[in-house]
Structures are given as C-alpha cells and as structure tokens.
C-alpha cells in the first residue's frame, strides 16, 4: 500500500505544480494582452463620448437659436444661465452654468434629451464674456484711434476662455501703462485677464 501511494502523491504534486505554472503563464499572457485592450477601449469610449458631445453642443446651440452659426459672436444669443461649454479630456460634454447648478442641470437634460454630460458652476455668463469681446472688437475697428495707441501697438489677441470663465487678452508687453490704457479706453471688466504672448504669424 505504501509503495503505490508514494508514486501517486508524487504524481499529484507534479501535476499541481504544472497546472500552477501554466496558470501563471496564462495570467502573464493575459496581462500583456489586457493593457493594449484597455487602452483601445479607452480610446473607443473617448471617441464615442466626443461624438455625443458634438451632438449635444449642436442641439444646445440650436435651442438657443436656429441661426446660431451666423450669430455665434452675438451676446444676445446666449441665456444668462449659460457660461459656455467644452469637451473634457475624456470626451465628455461639460456645460458651465451660473446660478443654481441642479435647477440648470434639469433644464439642460430637458433641452438635450439625455443626462450623460457634466455641469460646472461659474461666476460669469458667456453673454457677459461676449459683451466684453464686443467692446474689444469695437475698439479695434475704430479708425479714429491712432495706430500709435499703446494697446494697438502691443495687442496680440483676445478670446473668451470658457474653462477659466474669463476673457483673455494677449499683449506682447505686460507693462502697467498698456494695461491701464486698455482698462481706460476699452473695458475695466473684472472678467479680463491679461497675459503675455506673441502676435500670430501671418500665413
């Protein structure tokens, strides 16, 4: 009895070690396959989210006005609660709102017909940002202003930054005289943020 049980025990032990080694190899192989698969899934989800975000953006703009493309820079296009929108790194549509976040979210769910988007509360509306942009555009288009005006000499651009909820003004020089001239002759809105930068190269 002892002679037959010893080989059986040895065989069982070898079999268990073999199964364990094969399982480890299988797990390692699966891990090697899983990492690229996760990255591919993530990219696919991001692309899918991106597509949905674009649909949401268009639907929201069409809710504001059917001719939104022609009126994109018109402050009156945007309701007071709307602070702008953008697509985050995961491809999710993010809508900035002023006032009560939950009440605005319910309103947006009704407008968009879905709820797979994010809502962030901001201080200033997109309408307010575009009103500041209008003042900048009016100044730049005014032919009576001397080309030697400090702002015109150092102005490199301006845009509404939805993620920071401010209007960014880019100047080639950041001396206080230029900023003071801008605030005096164009706008001293609290929405303004001044940054140093270069004029875009002409094509």
Residue pairs with C-beta under 8 A, 6 or more apart in sequence:
45 90
45 91
46 90
46 91
47 91
48 91
49 87
49 90
49 91
49 92
49 93
50 87
50 91
52 91
52 93
52 114
52 116
53 87
53 91
53 92
53 93
53 117
54 87
56 93
56 112
56 114
56 117
57 85
57 87
57 93
59 111
59 112
59 113
60 85
60 95
60 108
60 111
60 112
61 68
61 69
62 68
63 111
64 77
64 78
64 79
64 82
65 71
65 77
68 77
71 77
73 130
73 133
73 134
74 130
75 127
75 128
75 130
75 131
75 134
76 127
78 125
78 126
78 127
78 130
79 125
79 127
80 98
80 125
80 127
81 97
81 98
81 99
81 104
81 107
81 125
82 95
82 96
82 97
82 98
82 125
82 126
82 127
83 95
83 96
83 97
83 98
83 120
83 122
83 124
83 125
83 126
83 162
83 165
84 95
84 96
84 122
84 126
84 129
84 160
84 162
84 165
85 93
85 94
85 95
85 96
85 162
86 94
86 96
86 162
86 163
87 93
87 94
88 94
88 118
92 116
92 117
92 118
93 116
93 117
93 118
94 117
94 118
94 119
94 120
95 108
95 117
95 118
95 119
95 120
96 119
96 120
96 121
96 122
96 126
96 162
96 165
97 104
97 105
97 108
97 119
97 120
97 121
97 122
98 121
98 122
98 123
98 124
98 125
99 121
101 119
101 120
101 121
104 119
105 115
105 119
108 117
108 119
109 115
122 165
123 165
124 165
124 166
124 191
126 160
126 162
128 189
128 191
129 160
129 165
129 166
129 167
129 191
130 160
132 160
132 167
132 187
132 189
132 191
132 192
133 158
133 159
133 160
133 167
135 186
135 187
136 158
136 167
136 169
136 186
136 187
139 145
139 151
139 185
139 186
140 152
140 155
145 152
145 185
146 152
147 153
149 181
149 185
150 177
150 178
150 181
151 171
151 178
151 181
151 182
151 185
151 186
153 178
154 171
154 172
154 173
154 178
155 169
155 170
155 171
155 172
156 170
156 171
156 172
156 197
156 198
156 199
156 200
157 169
157 170
157 197
157 199
157 200
158 167
158 168
158 169
158 170
159 167
159 168
160 166
160 167
160 168
161 167
161 168
161 193
164 193
165 191
166 191
166 192
166 193
167 189
167 191
167 192
167 193
168 193
168 195
169 182
169 192
169 193
169 194
169 195
170 195
170 196
170 197
171 178
171 179
171 182
171 194
171 195
171 196
171 197
172 196
172 197
172 198
172 199
173 196
174 194
174 195
174 196
179 194
182 192
182 194
183 192
